[in-house]
Every structure is written in structure tokens, then in C-alpha cells.
Amino acid sequence: MTTMTDASVREFKMPDVGEGLTEAEILKWYVQPGDAVTDGQVVCEVETAKAAVELPIPYDGVVRELHFPEGTTVDVGTAIIAVDVSGGAAAPALPEAPKAEPEEATEEPKAEGRKPVLVGYGVAASATKRRPRKGSQVTVPAPAQAVQPELNGHTPAVDRARPLAKPPVRKLAKDLGVDLATVTPSGPDGIITREDVHAAATPKAAPEPPVQFPATAPVAPAAVTPYDSTRETRVPVKGVRKATAAAMIGSAFTAPHVTEFVTVDVTRTIKLVEELKQDKEMQGKRVNPLLLIAKALLVAIKRNPEVNASWDEANQEIVLKHYVNLGIAAATPRGLIVPNIKDAHDKTLPQLADSLSDLVSTAREGKTSPAAMQGGTVTITNVGVFGVDTGTPILNPGESAILAVGAIKLQPWVHKGKVKPRQVTTLALSFDHRLVDGELGSKVLADVAAILEQPKRLITWA
């Protein structure tokens, strides 16, 4: 058998798959030790704080080793796979190490009936299930000695008496210096919980000296209520949801938000949607109210370009954008994301329809790239698909305005001096008051409402 030299082994490191990312979680390995790989072949899928991304290997060779199991969060720049590029034949299958007892549930809990929803398009026909988080399935070579040493910082699964605990709990125990073997588990099936670790790490209080005088009334010690896993579920905050939470907090407490509202008769817009569905140039395209609302906002921005800006705190400058990257808020199983349509201001209505359709499909599949979520200038969020009238949306970081669209409902409305049933909705525009004053914000919102009430203005104002 050919002996592999260290010079023939290439280490593929976790790349920065999105601007400013520092870590990613390995969701799935598509190869195992001994498999042959070619330049450009996808070897694994990772989840960053922005999206799930497939990673291709940049050279030909044979997989020698996977450094991390699925479900592990790895820092950018850390080697994750070793490949022998010497050109030899594929290595024989390596013996599997015995599998440890399961350490954690194989699927994250999810809310009953939860379906991925693209805000603006309603519930998908079939729910997208979150892929399960698996335990380590990495095959590693078994050395001849009776006890296997640690390999790349991960102990091979050979000790069946290993205490049961999820990876975050193990990390907590390591940080607190607690030996899991000494911890009494309280979780289901003997799983050690975070509370168990904290309890083990808390030093036992020394007994108090006896009271030398009559006490007025004995004070009972406060009872510590253990975490009941049958009544509560705790889900680690990570990935897209963690990044979204940080961004929303930063936006809410950095940009002074102002929100204005307007209720508008959109009956003519709904009729135009039906007419466009029959137009031969729109055949096969996704035509719905959101398409015309997006176009109306783009026209309003053209008429009021100062609203399309950002605040540069470092340089104390207002940056006016001469382009519109239109964000569409999307609710996915991984959390809220806001992919944007690049240069939406230059697109015709059919082109805008195609871009929206592509954005929908990609978001539903969970394949939105980090690049698609960068560089947005304004955003639309359609909360109406959930049946609510409107909301007070929080700005996407770095943007100056966000338009919330409420549910379109048949309501009594005064039309041509008579009360008639009309299709009515409520719009809400939140904007950064450092950039947009009340007059400018009102003009933008009024323009959008006017176009939706009289969609022929799309022609006369464009």
C-alpha cells in the first residue's frame, strides 16, 4: 500500500462565505474518509448567521479525514477536512469506531403546524422541515492501542458509559470546570441539563453558626425549581435567528424610528392584478398585489430620492444611494431573512416579477446566499398574509425605510359619494428620523397610497 506523505495532504479550511462572518455550523457531510473528490465537488453544507451554504472542495484527491462531526460550529479559517492530493487510488474503507450512545435528540423541536412563509406570498404548499441535527457520524481510523487518544480536539466515540448531554451543556461544563461524570442528571432519559451543571458548579454553603438569641421567626430557604423538560423546551439561539436578534436590537436602539400609517382603497390595483394575469407578456410569471406594491414603492422613491439613503456614523455623513436594492422580508424555518433584488429600480414589471419569483423559490428552499442579503437599501414586509391589518416594522440595519403592508379586506368605503364594498388595506412606513423628516416620509407614503388607489399613475409618474 502506498504511504501518504504529509506534503500530499491538503487541509481545506472553513471559508468566510459571507461578509464579516466568523463561524459556521456544519449541517451535513456529503463525503466520508476514503471517498474520491474532484475540484468543485460539494463536500458539505454549512449554516452561517445568514444562510445555509454548500461548500465545494478546490482540488482533486481522496478524503483522508473529516475533522469535525455534523452539528459542530467551526470558526472561519479552521481546517475542516483533509484530502490526499498525491493522485493515488482511493484509500480502502477505514474501520468504523464504535458509536456512542445518542447524546441529544436528533431533531430540533418546532412549533406545531409551523410552515415556512415568505412574507408577501402566503404559506407554501408543503412545509419545509428543518433538517435534523445529527450526532457525530464521522468515521475515524482506529489506532492499534486499546484506548484511542483525542483526535483533532474530538474524542472518538468509544466509551459507552459517557454521560448523556447536549454539546452546549458539555461546553458549559467545561467552562465551569465540572466533571459530567459527577453530575446527577434530571433530564429525560438521564440527559444532563444546564441546570444540573450549574447546580454542580455552585459551591456548598458553609453551615451558619447557631443563633445565640431567640429568632423572631424562622425564614425558610428559597426553593430552587428545577427545569421541567416535559413542560418547557429550550432551543439554543444561533445561526440566522441569533444574527437577526442582534441586528434588530442594534437597529431599534441606534436609529430613531418613526412610523406613519395610511388606509387606502386598492380595488383598482386588485383589478389590475387580474388583468395582468391574462396579459401574454406576463404569462407564466408570478403576478400578485405584492408585485404592484413593490413597483409603487420604486416609483415613490424615484419621486423622492432622498429617502433612499443611509447614515454613516463613523464619518458623520448621509450616503444617498442612486440605486435601489429592494429587500423582501421572508420568514423561514431558520428565522427571518431579508434577501434583496439588486438594482430593482432598473427592472421592468415582467423583470421585477421574475426577480420576485426567484427570490421566493430560493428562500423556500433555504438556499438564499449571503450576497443576496447584503446591500439592501429599502425593504417591504407583507404582514397581511398573516391576516393582520399592519404593524410598526423595525428598520433593516443600514436602511432608511421599511414599508409594512397589511391584509387586503373587503370593507365599506365611501366611493363617489356612496358607501360601497371596496378592497382596502393599511400601509405603515417606518423610517430613520435622522435621515427622513416627517415631510419626506409622508410624501413617500402618500405616493405609494396614491399609486395603489389609481395604478395608472405607474405610467404617468414612472
Secondary structure by P-SEA (a helix, b strand, c coil): ccccccccbbbbccccccccccccccccccccccccccccccccccccccbbbbbbbccbbbbccccccccccccccccccccccccccccccccccccccccccccccccccccccccccccccccccccccccccbbbbbccccccccccccccccccccccccaaaaaaaaaacccccccccccccccccaaaaaaaaccccccccccccccccccccbbbbccccccbbbbbbccaaaaaaaaaaaaaaccbbbbbbbbbbaaaaaaaaaaaaaccccccccccaaaaaaaaaaaaaaacccccccccccccbbbbbcccbbbbbbbccccbbbbbbcccccccaaaaaaaaaaaaaaaaacccccccccccccccccccccccccccccccccccbbbbbcccccccccccccccccccbbbbbbbccccccaaaaaaaaaaaaaaaaccccccccc
